[in-house]
Structure formats: structure tokens, C-alpha cells
Amino acid sequence: MGDPAGAEAPEAATERERALVEENARLRKVCGALIERVESSGAAGGAPYAAFEHAVLLAEQVRERTETLHRTLDELGEVNRQLRDEIAVRVEAEQRLRESKREAEAANLSKTKFLAAVSHDLMQPLNAARLFTSALGEEAVPASSRRLVDNIGRSLQDVEALLGTLVDISRLDAGVLKPDVAAFRAADLLDVMAEEYRQIAASRGLTLHYVGSSAVIESDLALLARVVRNFLTNAIRYTRHGHLLLGCRRRAQGLEILVGDTGAGIAESQREAIFVEFQRAENGHDAQDRGLGLGLAIVDRIATMLDHPLRLASQPGCGSLFSVQVPYGRLPASQPRSASPASSSQGEDALAGMRVWVIDNDPGICEGMTALLEGWGCRVRTATSLAGLEAELDTHAAGETPDVLLVDYHLDASSPDGLAVAAHLRRRHPALPVVVITANHDAGIKSLARQLGYGCLLKPLKPLRLRMKLVALLDGSSA
């Protein structure tokens, strides 16, 4: 018979198993209920664990991107710091550039003032030399001496041209050359140039044909004269034989002033280069020529300043034709015509007995003017200042009345300028004709002289221009 206790053990184990199963079932139900509650509280129609995993993934991405953003911000901050440093360096460099520019502008202005002062000082003895040479040239001298006088005159003209070119280019570079635009007759400019360059051309074995014009144009007479003068100088320089032409054509937009020659001509490949500074035509010019290659560069810049179109037509071996077009102008109805070359060619007789007062602070110029004017038959009285003239008059010529006053603009520092001297003498001699002579090409001086009714001539003084001016004043006109 079996043991009753042993029979109860399997039954008890079974009971425990049954209890565990029931407990497991209960726990399963609880777990299922919890899962159901979790699922019921999750995203609609979605798996909550998948959503959780997605949220965790998004959080990780946000963290990574936040870290990336912080790194980017740090890098951006570093870039900004470098940029600020670079800006500071550039600001400092720009400041240095501004300072360098101011220094360069100051140096350029100083150079311009220096050249203006030097040119005035150089113009004085040069002007005196030209006056003495012109006076000597009108004397009866042996043929051998005549050649020497002509050579001296040409050398002085070369010096004048070189000095004038350097001063002009300096003033153009500095921007201090301002035009003095006014209406005048084309003949006032071209008649004198035709007579002057006819003589120069003849000395080179060339002939000059001149076709004048009665047109009235509007420009800066001195600057336009520089343009035409450079055209004529180049025409003579590059023409070995034949003739030159100075003439005019009336266009709808203005008067075209032309200068032609029968020289070497200019190849098409060189036509732009010759208007560049220090560039010259490759052939055709005199080996002894002292030109700097600045003439046409100055022409181009002056024409641009005045808004006067330039034109060039040329054929190698057949010559060249340069021209500048100038707008028409209108003179006051009361202004008379100026003296013609025909009347000026008889200036020696026409000026006989004319009483001329000359005031210039350079004794050499006073002597040169005396020699030149007395050669034309004038009665001349010179002085280096207003006080000197008045002392001379009080001593030797009380009550003398002049026919014209020639006065330098720049006198001694202790004296008034030429305009003030002229005004003083005009109070004693109303309607006294006045011609201001100056080495200063400032447009303001010329404009003021014109407003006061004075003539104005530039140094070095050209005797032909002076003679035409005196003849015109004697005739009661305005050259």
C-alpha cells in the first residue's frame, strides 16, 4: 500500500502549477489590458512603439542638427571675426591710400605752381630775347648776319614751344587749365597765324596757302590758337617739300578750321597712337627736330575740354589734313572789325608817331620793347613800375598823353598788378587804350581784362600780334 503523504505531493504540485497558470493568465490579462490602454492612448491608427521610435529618431536628428548649428554658428563667428579684421585692415589701407592721394595731389599742385612760377620767370628773359631778335630782324644787316638772326629766332621759337608744351601738359594734368570761352572773329586768330607761319614755311622752302573766313566763332582764343598752332607746326615738321594749307569750311554745326600739308602722311595704324603722349610718327620728321611728341596729345585734350570735334584724313606719301570744328558765335553789334594782315603789313608807317607807354618790371623787356617799337616809328616811354612812370613824367614829360598803355600783369610784389595800374592811369586819362601783357595763361585774367575793355596778349610776345593790335587800336577797332 502506498504512503498517503506521498500521494498528496503530486496533487499539491499540480495545485501550485494551476495557481501559477492562473496567476500567469491573470498577469497576461493585466498586461494585455495595459497594452490595450497604451495602444488606445497612442497615435490614431498608428503603432505607438513605431511612433516612439520615430520620436526618438527625430530627437536624435534634432540633437545632431543642433550640434551642427552650434558648430556652424561658431564657424560663422570665426568668419565674422576674420572679416572684421580684414575690414579693419582694408580701412587702414584705404586711409593710407587717401593720404597718399592727398600727398600726390598736393605734390601735383605744387609741381603745377612751380612750373607756372618757373615758366613766368623763364618767359621774362625769353620774351626780352624775342623782342631784341625781332627788332634786329627789322634792321638792315648783312646777309651773313641775317642768317644768324634767323637762326637765333628759330632757336628761341623752339625754346618757347618746348616750354609752352611742358606748362600746358602740366596744367592739363592738374586740371587747373580752365577755358575762357567768348565770341570772336575767326580772322582775329587765323590772319595772324597765316602771316607768322607763311614766314616760317618760307624759311623751310615751303609755301603756305591761306583761305580766310569772315565767320564769328565761340571758343577760348588762346587754347584754340594752341590747337591750330600745333597743327601748323606739325605740318611744317613733317613736310620736306611742297606746300601747306590753312583754311576754313562752313559746316552746319560750326566752322571747320583745316590745316593740310603735302608731307609724308600717316599710316592708318598710327592715327590713334599719334594723339598719345610722347608718341610720334615713325618717319618724315626732321632729325634735328626737338619735339617731345606732346603736341597732338595736347590738341586732343584741349579739343575734348572745349568740346570741339577733331578730324584727320591722311594718305601715306600724299600728306595729311587735320581739322577742328568750332561752334559759331555772335558778337555785339557795336564791336568793329579788327585789323587785317594787309594793314598790319604797313604797320611801320601806320604807327609812326604813336605814343606808347610800357610798364614791365623786367628792365630787359623794357629795353626790348623800346627797340622794337621805336623801329616801328613809335615814341616810347618805359618804366618798371607805376611809381617809376609817374616820376619820369613829372621830371621830363608833365602833361604828356599816351595813345596806348602796354602793361605787364605781374609787377613787383610791392606794386599793384597791371589791371590796377591801368585803372589808376585811366582815371587820369579816360578812355586810354590798354593792352595787358602776361605770361600767366589763367582764363580769369583774360576774362577780367576783356570785361574791362582791355586787350590781352600772352608772353613770349609775338611782334606781329602786337603790331596788329596797335594798328587796330590806332584805327579805333579791336584786334
C-alpha positions in Angstrom: 0.0 0.0 0.0 1.3 3.3 -0.8 2.2 6.1 1.5 -0.8 8.6 1.9 1.6 11.5 2.2 3.4 10.7 -1.0 0.0 10.5 -2.7 -0.8 14.1 -1.7 2.5 15.6 -3.1 1.8 15.4 -6.9 -1.6 16.8 -6.2 -0.2 19.7 -4.3 2.3 20.4 -7.1 -0.5 20.3 -9.6 -2.3 22.8 -7.4 0.6 25.1 -7.4 1.0 24.8 -11.1 -2.6 25.5 -11.5 -2.3 28.6 -9.3 0.8 29.7 -11.3 -1.0 29.2 -14.5 -3.9 31.1 -13.2 -1.6 33.9 -12.0 0.2 33.9 -15.3 -3.1 34.1 -17.1 -4.2 37.0 -14.8 -0.9 38.8 -15.4 -1.3 38.2 -19.1 -4.8 39.8 -18.9 -3.3 42.7 -16.9 -0.5 43.1 -19.4 -3.0 42.8 -22.3 -5.2 45.4 -20.7 -2.2 47.7 -20.1 -1.0 47.2 -23.7 -4.6 47.9 -24.8 -4.6 51.1 -22.8 -1.3 52.1 -24.1 -2.4 51.4 -27.6 -5.7 53.1 -27.1 -3.8 56.3 -25.9 -1.3 56.2 -28.8 -1.5 57.9 -32.2 -4.7 57.3 -34.0 -4.3 54.3 -36.4 -0.6 54.0 -35.7 1.7 51.8 -33.8 2.8 53.5 -30.6 6.2 51.9 -30.5 6.9 52.9 -34.0 5.8 56.4 -33.1 8.1 56.3 -30.1 11.0 55.0 -32.1 10.3 57.8 -34.7 10.2 60.4 -32.0 13.5 59.1 -30.6 15.0 59.2 -34.1 13.7 62.8 -34.6 15.1 63.8 -31.2 18.5 62.4 -32.2 18.4 64.2 -35.5 17.4 67.4 -33.7 20.3 66.9 -31.4 22.7 66.3 -34.2 21.4 69.2 -36.2 21.6 71.4 -33.1 25.2 70.5 -32.6 25.8 71.1 -36.3 24.1 74.5 -36.0 26.2 75.4 -33.0 29.4 74.4 -34.9 28.2 76.4 -37.9 27.5 79.4 -35.6 30.9 79.0 -34.1 32.5 78.9 -37.6 30.4 81.9 -38.7 31.5 83.8 -35.6 35.1 83.0 -36.5 34.5 84.1 -40.1 32.9 87.3 -38.9 35.9 87.9 -36.6 38.2 87.4 -39.6 36.0 89.6 -41.7 36.1 92.3 -39.1 39.9 92.0 -39.0 40.0 92.2 -42.8 37.7 95.2 -42.9 39.9 96.9 -40.3 43.0 96.2 -42.5 41.2 97.4 -45.6 40.0 100.6 -43.8 43.6 101.2 -42.7 44.8 100.6 -46.3 42.1 102.9 -47.7 43.1 105.6 -45.2 46.7 105.2 -46.3 45.6 105.4 -50.0 43.6 108.6 -49.2 46.7 110.1 -47.5 48.9 109.0 -50.4 46.3 110.5 -52.9 46.3 113.8 -50.9 50.1 113.8 -50.9 50.1 113.1 -54.6 47.5 115.8 -55.3 49.5 118.3 -53.2 52.7 117.3 -55.0 51.0 117.7 -58.3 49.6 121.1 -57.4 53.0 122.1 -56.1 54.5 121.0 -59.3 52.0 123.0 -61.3 52.6 126.1 -59.2 56.3 125.6 -59.5 56.1 125.2 -63.3 53.8 128.2 -63.5 56.3 130.3 -61.5 59.3 128.9 -63.4 57.5 129.4 -66.7 56.8 133.1 -65.8 60.4 133.6 -64.7 61.7 131.9 -67.9 59.2 133.7 -70.1 60.6 137.1 -69.0 64.1 136.7 -70.4 62.8 134.7 -73.3 60.3 137.5 -74.1 63.1 140.0 -74.0 65.2 137.9 -76.3 62.4 137.6 -78.8 61.8 141.4 -78.7 65.5 142.1 -79.3 65.7 139.5 -82.1 62.6 140.9 -83.8 63.9 144.4 -83.6 67.3 143.3 -85.0 65.5 141.3 -87.7 63.9 144.5 -89.0 67.2 146.3 -89.3 69.3 146.3 -92.5 72.0 143.8 -91.7 74.4 141.8 -94.0 73.2 138.5 -95.4 75.5 136.5 -93.2 74.2 138.3 -90.1 70.7 137.9 -91.4 71.2 134.1 -91.3 72.4 134.3 -87.8 69.4 136.4 -86.7 67.0 134.0 -88.4 68.7 131.0 -86.6 68.5 132.8 -83.3 64.9 133.5 -83.9 64.1 129.9 -84.8 66.0 128.6 -81.7 64.0 130.9 -79.5 60.8 129.7 -81.1 61.9 126.1 -80.3 62.5 127.0 -76.7 59.2 128.8 -76.5 57.4 125.8 -78.0 59.0 123.3 -75.6 58.4 125.4 -72.6 54.8 126.2 -73.6 54.2 122.5 -74.2 55.5 121.4 -70.8 53.5 124.1 -69.0 50.3 123.2 -70.9 50.6 119.4 -70.2 51.2 120.2 -66.6 48.2 122.5 -66.3 46.1 119.9 -68.1 47.2 117.1 -65.8 46.5 119.2 -62.7 43.0 120.2 -64.0 43.8 123.9 -63.5 43.5 124.9 -67.1 40.1 126.4 -67.4 38.7 127.7 -70.8 37.7 131.4 -71.3 35.1 131.0 -73.9 34.0 134.1 -75.8 32.9 135.1 -79.3 35.5 136.4 -81.7 36.1 136.6 -85.5 38.0 133.6 -86.9 40.2 136.1 -88.8 41.4 137.5 -85.5 43.1 134.2 -84.9 43.9 132.9 -88.4 45.1 136.1 -90.1 48.0 136.4 -87.6 48.8 132.7 -87.8 48.8 132.8 -91.6 51.3 135.7 -91.7 53.5 134.1 -89.0 53.6 130.6 -90.5 54.0 131.9 -94.0 57.3 133.3 -93.0 58.3 130.1 -91.1 57.3 128.0 -94.1 59.3 130.2 -96.5 62.4 129.7 -94.3 61.9 125.9 -94.9 61.4 126.3 -98.6 57.6 125.7 -98.3 54.7 127.8 -99.4 51.6 128.4 -97.3 48.2 129.0 -98.9 45.6 130.7 -96.7 41.9 130.9 -97.2 40.4 133.2 -94.6 36.9 133.4 -93.2 34.6 136.2 -92.0 32.8 133.8 -89.7 32.3 134.6 -86.0 33.1 131.6 -83.7 32.9 130.9 -80.0 35.8 129.4 -78.2 38.8 130.1 -76.0 41.0 132.1 -78.4 44.3 131.2 -76.7 43.5 127.5 -76.4 42.2 127.3 -79.9 45.3 129.1 -81.1 47.3 126.3 -79.4 45.4 123.7 -81.3 45.9 125.4 -84.7 49.5 126.3 -83.9 50.3 122.6 -83.2 48.6 121.6 -86.5 50.7 124.1 -88.4 53.9 123.2 -86.5 53.4 119.5 -87.3 52.6 120.3 -90.9 56.0 122.1 -91.3 57.8 119.5 -89.3 56.7 116.6 -91.5 56.8 118.3 -94.9 60.1 118.3 -96.8 58.8 120.0 -99.9 55.6 121.3 -101.4 53.0 123.5 -99.7 50.8 123.9 -96.6 47.1 124.9 -96.4 45.4 126.9 -93.7 41.7 127.4 -94.4 38.1 127.1 -93.3 34.9 125.4 -94.3 31.4 126.3 -93.1 29.6 123.4 -91.7 26.0 123.3 -90.3 27.4 122.6 -86.8 30.2 125.1 -86.9 33.3 126.4 -88.7 35.8 123.7 -89.6 39.4 125.0 -89.4 41.7 122.9 -91.6 45.5 122.5 -91.8 46.8 120.4 -94.7 50.2 119.5 -96.0 52.0 117.6 -98.7 54.2 115.7 -96.3 54.9 112.0 -95.6 51.3 111.2 -94.5 50.3 109.0 -91.6 49.6 105.2 -91.9 46.2 104.1 -90.6 47.8 102.0 -87.9 49.4 105.1 -86.4 46.5 107.5 -86.5 45.4 106.8 -82.9 48.9 106.5 -81.5 50.0 110.0 -82.6 47.4 111.5 -80.2 49.1 109.7 -77.3 51.7 111.5 -75.1 55.3 111.0 -76.3 54.2 109.2 -79.4 55.4 110.5 -82.8 55.1 109.4 -86.4 57.7 106.9 -87.3 59.1 108.8 -90.3 59.1 112.1 -92.1 60.2 114.4 -89.3 63.4 116.4 -89.3 66.2 114.5 -87.4 67.1 117.8 -85.7 63.6 118.4 -84.6 63.2 118.9 -80.8 59.6 118.0 -80.4 58.5 115.9 -77.4 55.6 114.1 -79.0 53.2 116.0 -76.9 51.7 118.4 -79.5 48.8 116.3 -80.7 48.2 114.9 -77.2 47.7 118.4 -76.0 45.5 119.1 -79.1 43.3 116.1 -78.2 42.9 117.1 -74.6 42.2 120.8 -75.4 39.7 119.8 -78.1 37.9 117.5 -75.6 37.8 120.2 -73.0 36.3 122.7 -75.4 34.1 120.0 -77.0 35.5 120.7 -80.5 35.5 117.6 -82.7 38.8 116.7 -84.4 39.2 115.1 -87.8 42.2 113.5 -89.5 42.4 112.4 -93.1 45.7 111.2 -94.5 47.3 109.0 -97.1 50.9 107.9 -96.8 53.1 109.7 -99.3 50.4 112.2 -100.1 50.1 114.3 -97.0 47.6 114.9 -94.2 44.7 117.1 -93.3 43.9 117.9 -89.7 40.8 119.9 -88.7 38.9 121.2 -85.7 35.3 122.2 -85.7 34.3 125.3 -83.7 30.7 126.4 -83.0 29.5 129.7 -84.4 29.2 132.7 -82.2 27.7 136.2 -82.2 29.5 139.5 -81.5 27.9 142.6 -80.1 26.6 144.8 -82.9 28.8 147.7 -81.8 32.1 145.8 -82.0 34.1 146.9 -85.1 36.2 144.7 -87.3 39.8 144.0 -86.4 42.8 145.0 -88.3 43.7 142.9 -91.4 47.1 141.5 -92.3 47.2 144.0 -95.1 47.0 146.9 -92.8 49.4 145.3 -90.3 52.0 144.8 -93.0 52.2 148.5 -93.3 52.4 148.9 -89.5 55.8 150.6 -89.5 54.4 153.6 -91.3 51.0 153.5 -89.7 52.4 153.5 -86.2 54.9 156.4 -86.8 54.5 159.0 -84.0 52.2 156.8 -81.9 52.9 157.5 -78.2 53.3 154.2 -76.3 53.8 153.8 -72.5 55.2 150.5 -71.4 55.3 149.2 -67.8 57.1 146.0 -67.1 59.1 145.1 -64.0 61.8 143.5 -66.2 64.3 146.1 -67.4 65.4 143.8 -70.3 61.8 143.7 -71.6 61.5 147.4 -71.4 64.7 147.8 -73.5 63.4 145.2 -75.9 60.1 146.9 -76.3 61.8 150.2 -76.8 64.0 148.8 -79.6 61.0 147.1 -81.3 58.5 149.9 -81.0 61.0 152.6 -82.0 61.8 150.6 -85.0 58.1 151.0 -86.0 58.3 154.7 -85.5 56.6 154.9 -82.1 57.5 157.3 -79.3 58.1 155.0 -76.3 58.3 155.7 -72.6 59.1 152.7 -70.3 59.1 152.1 -66.6 59.4 149.2 -64.3 56.5 150.4 -62.0 53.7 152.9 -61.8 55.7 155.0 -59.4 58.7 155.0 -61.8 56.5 156.1 -64.7 54.9 158.9 -62.7 58.4 160.1 -61.6 59.5 160.0 -65.2 56.5 162.0 -66.3 56.9 164.6 -63.5 60.5 165.1 -64.4 60.5 165.1 -68.2 57.0 165.0 -69.6 54.4 166.6 -67.5 51.1 166.7 -69.2 52.0 164.0 -71.8 49.1 162.0 -73.1 49.6 158.4 -74.3 48.0 156.7 -77.3 48.2 153.3 -75.7 49.4 151.6 -72.5 51.2 148.3 -72.6 51.3 146.9 -69.0 52.6 143.6 -67.6 50.1 141.9 -65.3 52.7 140.6 -62.8 54.7 143.5 -61.4 56.8 143.6 -58.2 55.2 142.2 -55.1 55.1 145.7 -53.5 53.3 147.1 -56.6 49.7 146.7 -57.7 49.0 144.4 -60.6 48.7 145.5 -64.2 44.9 145.8 -64.1 45.1 148.1 -61.0 47.8 150.2 -62.7 45.7 150.5 -65.8 42.7 151.6 -63.8 44.8 154.3 -62.0 46.1 155.7 -65.3 42.6 155.6 -66.8 41.3 157.9 -64.1 43.9 160.4 -65.3 43.5 159.6 -69.0 39.9 158.5 -69.6 39.4 156.0 -72.5 43.1 155.2 -72.6 43.5 152.1 -74.7 45.1 149.4 -72.6 46.8 146.1 -73.6 47.7 143.7 -70.7 50.7 141.5 -71.4 51.2 138.5 -69.3 52.9 135.1 -69.0 50.0 133.9 -66.9 47.5 131.9 -69.1 44.8 131.9 -66.4 41.4 132.3 -68.0 40.3 134.6 -65.2 42.8 137.2 -66.1 41.9 137.2 -69.8 38.2 137.3 -68.9 38.6 140.2 -66.5 40.7 142.1 -69.0 38.1 141.6 -71.6 35.3 142.8 -69.3 37.3 146.0 -68.5 37.7 146.6 -72.2 41.4 145.9 -72.3 43.3 143.9 -74.8 45.3 140.9 -73.7 48.5 139.4 -75.2 50.5 136.5 -73.8 54.2 136.1 -73.4 56.5 135.4 -75.1 55.1 138.3 -77.1 54.7 137.8 -80.8 55.7 141.1 -82.6 53.3 140.5 -85.4 50.4 140.1 -83.0 51.5 143.3 -81.1 51.7 145.3 -84.3 48.3 144.2 -85.4 46.9 145.1 -82.0 48.5 148.6 -82.1 47.2 149.2 -85.7 43.7 148.2 -84.7 43.8 150.5 -81.7 45.1 153.3 -83.8 42.2 152.7 -86.2 39.7 152.6 -83.3 38.9 148.9 -83.7 39.7 145.8 -81.6 42.2 143.2 -82.7 
